[in-house]
Amino acid sequence: MQETRQNRIARLLQKELAQIFQGQTRSMRGVMVSVTRCRISPDLSICTAYLSVFPSEKGEEIIHNVNANEKTIRYELGTRVRHQLRIIPELRFFIDDSLDYIDHIDELLKK
């Protein structure tokens, strides 16, 4: 039962975070940020979001900016989901480099 609720809340947070990042990155030309996966703790207090950044060279810079603005992102998330969640979880952001790993494996297989 708890597993299903965690998954529903994680999908909700992933969708809302993606919309937040889409709105914020419109001002930055040539950069695209997408939320590939969200995981939420069993007590619903911590949300771990994995971000995919294109181009991947700017990944470290983007993740640094996102972590610096974590409180404003959490506030905006809270205004969007205030009717669905009682407590807005603490946000943690990490780079999802699985696409770079897949490209590297493809290059190795082509050789």
C-alpha positions in Angstrom: 0.0 0.0 0.0 2.7 2.5 0.9 4.6 1.6 -2.2 1.8 2.6 -4.5 1.4 5.9 -2.7 5.1 6.6 -2.9 5.0 6.0 -6.7 2.0 8.2 -7.2 3.6 11.1 -5.3 6.9 10.6 -7.0 5.2 10.8 -10.4 3.4 14.0 -9.3 6.6 15.6 -8.2 8.4 14.6 -11.3 5.7 16.2 -13.5 5.6 19.4 -11.5 9.4 19.7 -11.3 9.7 19.1 -15.1 7.2 22.0 -15.7 9.2 24.3 -13.3 12.5 23.5 -15.1 10.9 23.9 -18.5 9.7 27.4 -17.6 13.1 28.4 -16.1 15.2 27.1 -18.9 13.3 29.0 -21.6 15.4 32.0 -20.8 18.6 30.1 -21.3 19.2 29.4 -25.0 20.6 26.1 -26.0 20.1 24.3 -22.7 17.4 21.7 -21.9 16.8 20.2 -18.5 14.5 17.2 -18.0 13.6 15.3 -14.9 14.2 11.6 -15.7 13.3 10.1 -12.4 12.1 11.0 -8.9 12.4 8.8 -5.8 10.7 9.6 -2.5 11.5 8.3 0.9 9.0 6.1 2.7 8.1 8.9 5.1 7.6 11.3 2.2 10.1 13.8 3.6 12.9 13.6 1.0 12.5 13.6 -2.8 15.6 12.7 -4.9 15.3 14.0 -8.4 17.6 13.0 -11.3 18.1 15.6 -13.9 19.2 15.1 -17.5 21.0 18.1 -19.0 21.5 18.8 -22.7 24.3 19.6 -23.6 25.9 17.4 -21.0 29.0 19.7 -20.8 26.9 22.2 -18.9 25.6 19.6 -16.4 27.9 20.6 -13.5 27.0 24.3 -13.9 23.3 23.6 -14.1 23.3 21.3 -11.1 25.2 23.8 -9.1 22.7 26.6 -10.0 19.8 24.2 -9.2 21.2 23.3 -5.8 21.8 27.0 -5.0 18.2 27.8 -5.8 16.7 24.7 -4.1 14.6 26.7 -1.7 12.9 28.8 -4.4 12.3 25.6 -6.4 10.8 24.0 -3.3 8.6 27.0 -2.7 7.3 27.0 -6.3 6.7 23.3 -6.1 4.8 23.8 -2.8 2.5 26.4 -4.5 1.7 23.9 -7.2 1.0 20.8 -5.1 -0.3 22.4 -1.9 -3.7 20.8 -2.3 -2.3 17.3 -2.9 0.4 17.1 -0.2 0.4 18.2 3.4 4.2 18.5 3.7 6.4 19.5 0.8 9.4 17.1 0.7 13.0 18.3 0.9 14.6 18.3 -2.6 17.9 16.7 -3.6 19.1 16.9 -7.2 21.6 14.7 -9.0 22.8 14.5 -12.6 21.4 11.5 -14.5 24.3 10.5 -16.8 22.7 7.3 -18.1 22.4 8.7 -21.6 26.1 9.5 -21.7 26.8 6.0 -20.5 24.7 4.5 -23.3 26.5 6.6 -25.9 29.8 5.5 -24.5 28.8 1.8 -24.7 27.6 2.3 -28.3 30.9 3.9 -29.3 32.8 0.9 -27.8 30.5 -1.6 -29.6 31.1 0.2 -32.9 34.9 -0.2 -32.6 
